[in-house]
Amino acid sequence: MLPDSHAKKTVAPRVPVLRMPSALTEMRMSAIEPEGSYDTIRIEGQHAVDEISDWTLTAFLDCSLENLTFETALFDHATFTGTRFAGCGMVHSSFVNASVFSGTFENCRFGACDAWDCRARSVIFTGCRFGYLNLRGAKWRDVVFRDCAIDDFDAVDAVLERVAFPGTAVHAVNLQHAVACDVDLRGAKLQEIHDVAGLRGTTMLVDQISQLASSFAAGLGIRLEDPEGDES
């Protein structure tokens, strides 16, 4: 059968190139305060002194955060616009109800990242590592995960539009009750799918579906048997 020439094609994420200001003011991590507003600053090569770094309700505009390490970083209700994270490490981070617009995350390491009810638009993650990424109830549009590794991608009840995963390894994906539109999984290395019904609105390759046959069968209540008669 010939492919349907009128079939809807997956729309790629629209992520413009982030251009940082040529002159940034150097600043210390310890100078950042909750509910503060900062623009065109650079914080580089520092380790959080306190176990918990509370940057709740903070606003960052055209800032660069480079090679920073945190035990626990609280960015709840914070706003990041035109901001770059590079080489940062966070054992636990919280972006609950945060807003991230036109930003980049490069070679960052996240243990548990709670970003439920977070809004993100025009964001690229490159070479990042996530243990657990909690996007429950989040609204993410025009987002790319390129060459990343994600152990657990939890997007229950999330709204995902034009999200792609080129070269990204994802151990487990949960899209239960999520709304997905133009979510491109073709470049992802997937191992486990929870709630296959949540994949509506995603694009996958036939080979990927074949490799995930057990997940699809479990989700649809199908019993699999191999040619020898052994059940799986």
N, C-alpha and C positions, 0 to 999 in steps of 0.2 A: 504494500500500500504506500502510495506517495504521501509525503508529509503535507499537511494542510497549509497552503501558501498564505491563507488568511488568518492563521493562528496568531494569537496575541504574543508578541515578543516581550521578554522580560526587559524592563527599563533599568538601565544602570544607575547607580547612585550619582547624584550631582554634587560633587565635592570640589570646590575651587581650590587652587593652590594657595596655601597660607603664606602671606608675605609679612614678615615681622618688621617693625620699625628699625631703621638703621642705628638709632641711638636708644639704648635702654639704660635706665638708672639701676645700679647695683644696690641690693637690699639684703638684709639679714632675715632669716626665717623668724627669729624671735621678735622682729618688729611687726609681723603680721598679726592683726587682732580681729576677733570676731566682729562682724558687721562693718568691717572696714572696706574702703574702696580704693583700688590701686590700678594704675595704668602705666604702661610702658616701663615696667620694671623687670629686672632679671635677678633671680635667686639661684645661686649655683654652688654645687659641691658642698652641701651642708647636711648634717645629721640632726634630726629633732632631739633636743635635750630632754623634753618631757615625754612621758610614755604616751600621752594623748595630746595631739596637736589639734586644737579646736579653731577651725576657720569657718565656723557656721555663719551663714548670711553674708559672707565676704564676696565682693565683686572684683573680678580681674578683667582688665581690658588690654589687649595687645601686650601680654606678659609672657615671659619665658621662665619656666621652672625646670632646672636642669640638675641631674645627678643628686637628687635629694632622697633621703631615706627617712621613713616614718615607722613607728610601731603601730600607732593608730592615728589615722588622719580623718577628721570630721569636716566634710565639705557640704553638709546638709543645707539646703536652701541657698547655696552659693551660686554665683553666676560667672561663667567663664566665656568670654567672647574674644575670638582671635588669639587664643592663648595656646602655648606649646608646652607639653610635658615631655621631657627627654631623659632617659636613663634613670628614672625615679623608681624607688622601691617602697612598697607599702605592705606591711604584714596584714593589716586590716584597714580598709578604707570605706567611707560612707559618703555617697553622693545622693542621699535620699532627698527627693524634691529639688535637686539641683538642676541647673540649665547649662548646657554646653553647646555653644554655637561656633561654627567655623574654627575648629581646633584640631590639634594633632597630638597623638600620644606615640612616642617613638621609643622602642626598646625599654618599656617600663615593665615592672614586675608587681603583680597584685596577688596577695594571698586570697582572702575573702573580700570581695568588692560588692557592697550593698548599694545598688543604684535603683531601688524600686521607686516608682513614680518620678523618675528622672526624665527630663526632656533633652534630647540631643538632636542636632541638625548639622549636616555638613561637617562630619568628623571622620578622621582617619586614624586607625590604630595600626601601627606597623611594628612587627617584631615584638609584640607584647605577650606576656604570659599571665594567665588568670588561673587561680585555683577554682574558685566559685564565683561566677558572675550572676548576680541577682538583679534581673531586670523586670521583676513582677510589677505590672501596671505601668511600666515605662512607655514613653512615646518617642521612638527613635526614627528619624527620617534621614535618608542620604548619608548612610554610615558604611564604612568599609573596614573590615578586619583583614589585613594583608599579612600573610606569613606569621600568624599568631598561633598560640596554643592555649586552648581553653578546656579545662577538665570538665566543668559543669556549667552549661549555658541554660539558665533558668529564666524563661521569658513568659511565664504563666500570666495570662490576662494583659500582656503587653500589646502595643500597636507598633508594628514594624513595617516601614515602607521604604522601598529601595535600599535594602541592606544586602551586602555581599561579603563573601568569605574566601577570597582567592588565596590558595596556598595555606589555609588555616586548618589545624587539626583540632577537632572538637570531640571529646570523649562521649559526652552525653548531652542531648538537646531535649528540652521540655518546652513545647509551645502550646500546652493545654489552654484552651479558651483564648488563645492569642488571635489577633487580627493581623494577618500577613498579606502584604501586597508587594509584588516584585521583590521578594526575598530570594536571592540567588545563592543556592547551596552547591552549585555545580563545581566550584573550585575547592570545596571543603573536604577534608578527610574525616568522615563521620564514623563513629563506632556504635552508638546506641541512640535510639529515638524513643522518647516517652510520648505516648498519646499521638499516634500517627494522624489522627483527625486534625490535629493542629497544624499539619503541614499544608493545608489548603492555602493557596496563594504563594507557595514556594516553587522554585524550579530546581529539578534534580536531573542527573544523568541516569540512564537505564542501568549502567554498571553499578552506580551507587545503590540503587534500589535493590539490585540483585544481592549485593553484599550485606544489605540490611534486611534480608528476607525474614530472619527470625523476629526482628522487631516489628515488622509489618504484620507478620502472621499472629504474633501475640496480641497486637492491638486490634486485629480483626477477628480474633477467636478462631484462627485456622490452625489445624494440627498438621505439622509437617512430617513427612516420612521420606527417608532416603530409599534408593533402589533396593537396598538389602532388607528393607522393612523396619529398620530402627526408627523409632519416633524421636522427634526433636521439638 
